[in-house]
Amino acid sequence: MSGTTSGVEFTQSGEDIHMRIFRGKTIGFEVIWGGSVPIDITGYQASMQIRDLKNSLLLEFSTANGRIVADGTDGKFTFSGNPSDSRAVTAVGKWELELTAPNGDVYRALSGIVTPVEEIVT
C-alpha cells in the first residue's frame, strides 16, 4: 500500500492485511504492485471483492466498474468509492484483490479480513 487512504485503514497481520472500512465515508486508496520496484500493469484488469463470512458479496471494486483505475508503468491501482459504497460493508468478512494480466494469467495480489466501523457523525 502506498499514498494516502480515505475511508479505510490497513494493518498487516502475518500474511493477511486487515482492512477497516469506515461506513458512510468516501473510500480512496492506492496499491502499487511490485512495491518499491513497480511492475508495469499496462493492459491489466483488477477486481477486489469484499464478502461477509457467509460469502455474500458486499462490495466490488474493479477496472470494469470504474472503481479501480490502473496506471500502466507506475504499477499503481487507484481505488475509489462513495459513502453509499462504504455503507454496503455491514459485517465482518474477507476481501481479496485479484489481477489479470493481458495474457490471461491471474494473480492473487492482496487479501485479508475486513471489519466495518460504524459512523458516529451521520
C-alpha positions in Angstrom: 0.0 0.0 0.0 1.2 3.5 -0.6 -0.1 7.0 -0.6 -2.9 8.3 1.5 -6.1 6.5 2.3 -9.6 7.8 2.9 -12.4 5.8 4.4 -10.2 2.8 5.1 -7.4 1.7 7.3 -5.0 -1.1 6.7 -2.9 -3.1 9.2 -0.6 -6.1 8.5 -1.3 -9.3 10.4 1.0 -12.1 9.2 0.2 -12.7 5.5 -3.2 -11.1 5.8 -3.9 -7.4 5.6 -6.7 -6.3 7.9 -8.9 -3.6 6.3 -11.2 -1.4 8.3 -13.9 0.4 6.3 -15.4 3.5 7.8 -19.1 3.2 6.9 -20.7 6.3 5.3 -17.3 7.7 4.3 -15.7 8.2 0.9 -13.2 5.5 0.0 -9.9 6.3 -1.7 -6.6 4.5 -1.6 -3.8 3.2 -3.9 -1.9 0.0 -4.3 1.4 -0.2 -6.2 2.1 -3.7 -7.5 5.7 -4.5 -7.0 6.2 -2.1 -4.1 9.5 -0.1 -4.4 10.1 -1.7 -7.9 6.7 -1.2 -9.6 5.6 -3.7 -12.2 4.2 -2.5 -15.5 0.5 -3.1 -15.3 -0.4 -1.9 -18.8 -3.4 -3.9 -20.0 -4.1 -5.5 -16.6 -7.6 -5.9 -15.2 -8.2 -5.8 -11.5 -11.1 -6.9 -9.2 -11.4 -6.6 -5.5 -14.4 -8.2 -3.7 -15.5 -7.8 -0.1 -17.6 -10.7 1.2 -19.2 -11.4 4.5 -18.4 -14.7 6.4 -21.4 -16.4 4.6 -19.7 -15.5 1.3 -22.3 -12.9 0.2 -20.9 -10.1 -1.9 -20.9 -6.8 0.0 -18.9 -4.6 -2.3 -16.9 -4.9 -5.5 -14.2 -2.7 -6.9 -13.0 -3.4 -10.5 -11.5 -1.8 -13.5 -14.7 -2.9 -15.3 -17.0 -0.9 -13.0 -14.7 2.1 -12.7 -13.9 1.8 -9.0 -10.3 0.8 -9.9 -8.1 2.8 -12.3 -4.8 1.2 -13.5 -1.9 3.5 -14.1 0.4 1.5 -16.5 4.1 1.7 -16.0 3.8 3.1 -12.4 2.2 -0.2 -11.2 -0.5 1.9 -9.4 -4.1 0.9 -8.9 -6.3 3.7 -7.6 -9.5 2.6 -5.7 -12.4 4.9 -5.1 -15.9 4.6 -3.7 -18.6 6.9 -2.4 -20.3 6.9 1.0 -23.1 4.6 -0.1 -20.4 2.0 -1.2 -18.8 2.0 2.3 -22.3 1.6 3.9 -22.6 -1.7 2.0 -20.0 -3.3 4.2 -22.3 -4.3 7.0 -20.4 -7.3 8.6 -17.0 -8.7 9.3 -15.8 -10.6 6.3 -12.9 -11.2 3.9 -11.5 -9.4 0.9 -9.2 -10.2 -2.0 -7.6 -8.3 -4.8 -7.1 -10.3 -8.0 -5.1 -9.1 -11.0 -5.5 -10.4 -14.5 -2.5 -9.9 -16.9 -3.1 -9.3 -20.6 -2.0 -12.9 -21.4 -4.7 -14.3 -19.1 -2.5 -15.1 -16.0 -4.4 -14.4 -12.8 -2.7 -13.3 -9.6 -3.9 -13.0 -6.0 -2.2 -9.7 -5.1 -3.6 -9.0 -1.6 -6.2 -10.4 0.8 -7.3 -10.4 4.3 -10.1 -9.7 6.8 -12.5 -6.7 6.6 -14.2 -5.0 9.6 -16.8 -2.3 9.2 -16.6 0.7 11.5 -19.9 2.3 12.3 -20.5 6.0 11.6 -20.7 8.4 14.5 -21.4 11.6 12.5 -24.3 10.8 10.2 
